[in-house]
Amino acid sequence: MAAKTVEALLDDVRLLSEEAYVLVQAVRSLTHETLGSISEEVKYGGILFMSAGLWFGGVFAYQQHVSVEFSKGALIVDPFGQLEGTGKGRRHVKLRCLDDVSSKHLAVYLKLAFQATGGQA
C-alpha cells in the first residue's frame, strides 16, 4: 500500500474539523517560515518535519486539539512553560485555537526543537 500524501492527510483532517485543518496549516506555514526548507512526511497519523536531514518534530490533529510534537523535546529547556509530556524523549505543545500558535510561542519551540536534534536554527 502506498504511503499517504500530505494532501490526503490534510483532506482527512479537514473532514475531522475545519478548525484542526486551519491549525495544522498554520503550524506548517510557521515551520517553513521559521526554519526555511522543510521536508514533510506522513507517518504515525501526522505530518513529520525534517530540516537539514534531521527529523525534529511533527503536527498531529485530534478531535479536541492539535499537538505539535518535538522528537527530542525532553532536551529543551522550556522558556515559557508550555511543553507537556513526561516520557524519556518527546514533548509537545497542545493548540486549541489559532491564537495559541503565537501565545504559546510556537516559533521559539520549533527553533529549540530543531537545535535539540543537533541542527543550527
C-alpha positions as CSV (number, residue, x, y, z in Angstrom):
1,M,0.0,0.0,0.0
2,A,1.3,3.4,-0.9
3,A,2.1,5.9,1.8
4,K,-0.5,8.6,2.3
5,T,0.4,12.0,0.9
6,V,0.4,15.2,2.9
7,E,-2.5,16.4,0.8
8,A,-4.6,13.3,1.5
9,L,-3.9,13.6,5.3
10,L,-5.0,17.3,5.2
11,D,-8.2,16.2,3.5
12,D,-8.8,13.8,6.3
13,V,-8.0,16.4,8.9
14,R,-10.5,18.8,7.2
15,L,-13.2,16.2,7.5
16,L,-12.4,15.8,11.2
17,S,-12.6,19.5,11.9
18,E,-12.2,22.8,9.9
19,E,-10.5,24.3,13.0
20,A,-8.0,21.5,13.2
21,Y,-7.3,21.9,9.5
22,V,-6.6,25.6,9.9
23,L,-4.3,24.9,12.9
24,V,-2.3,22.3,11.1
25,Q,-1.9,24.6,8.1
26,A,-0.8,27.4,10.4
27,V,1.8,25.1,12.1
28,R,3.1,24.0,8.7
29,S,3.4,27.6,7.5
30,L,5.1,28.8,10.7
31,T,7.5,25.8,10.5
32,H,8.5,26.8,6.9
33,E,8.8,30.5,7.8
34,T,10.9,29.7,11.0
35,L,13.3,27.1,9.7
36,G,13.3,27.5,5.9
37,S,13.5,24.4,3.8
38,I,11.4,21.7,5.5
39,S,10.6,18.2,4.2
40,E,7.3,16.7,5.3
41,E,6.3,13.0,5.5
42,V,3.1,11.4,6.7
43,K,3.9,9.0,9.4
44,Y,2.2,7.8,12.7
45,G,-1.0,9.6,11.7
46,G,0.5,13.1,11.4
47,I,2.9,15.2,9.4
48,L,6.6,14.8,10.4
49,F,9.1,17.7,9.8
50,M,12.7,17.3,8.7
51,S,15.3,20.0,8.1
52,A,18.9,19.6,7.2
53,G,18.4,15.8,7.3
54,L,17.1,15.9,10.9
55,W,13.6,14.8,11.9
56,F,12.8,17.2,14.7
57,G,9.0,17.1,15.2
58,G,5.6,17.0,13.6
59,V,2.0,18.0,13.8
60,F,-1.0,15.7,14.7
61,A,-4.7,16.6,14.6
62,Y,-7.0,15.2,17.3
63,Q,-10.7,15.7,18.0
64,Q,-10.2,18.4,20.7
65,H,-6.8,19.8,19.8
66,V,-3.7,19.8,17.5
67,S,-0.5,18.6,19.0
68,V,2.9,19.8,17.9
69,E,5.4,17.1,18.9
70,F,9.1,17.5,19.4
71,S,11.3,14.4,18.9
72,K,13.9,15.4,21.5
73,G,11.7,17.7,23.5
74,A,13.0,16.4,26.8
75,L,16.3,18.1,26.0
76,I,14.6,21.5,25.6
77,V,14.9,24.0,28.5
78,D,11.3,25.2,28.5
79,P,11.4,29.0,28.4
80,F,7.6,29.6,28.6
81,G,6.3,26.5,30.5
82,Q,4.3,25.3,27.5
83,L,5.8,21.8,26.9
84,E,3.7,18.9,28.0
85,G,4.7,15.2,28.4
86,T,6.8,13.2,30.8
87,G,8.4,10.5,28.6
88,K,12.1,9.9,28.1
89,G,12.3,11.8,24.8
90,R,9.3,13.6,23.4
91,R,7.4,16.7,24.5
92,H,4.5,18.5,22.9
93,V,2.6,21.7,22.8
94,K,-1.2,21.5,22.5
95,L,-3.0,24.0,20.3
96,R,-6.8,24.5,20.7
97,C,-7.2,27.8,18.7
98,L,-5.3,29.8,16.2
99,D,-4.2,32.4,18.9
100,D,-2.3,29.5,20.7
101,V,0.2,29.5,17.8
102,S,1.5,32.9,18.9
103,S,0.5,33.0,22.6
104,K,2.3,29.7,23.2
105,H,5.5,30.9,21.4
106,L,5.4,28.1,18.9
107,A,8.1,29.6,16.7
108,V,10.6,29.6,19.6
109,Y,9.8,26.0,20.4
110,L,10.3,25.0,16.7
111,K,13.8,26.5,16.8
112,L,14.6,24.9,20.1
113,A,13.3,21.5,18.9
114,F,15.5,21.7,15.8
115,Q,18.5,22.7,17.9
116,A,17.8,19.8,20.3
117,T,18.3,17.3,17.4
118,G,21.6,18.9,16.6
119,G,20.5,21.4,14.0
120,Q,21.5,25.1,13.8
121,A,18.5,27.4,13.7
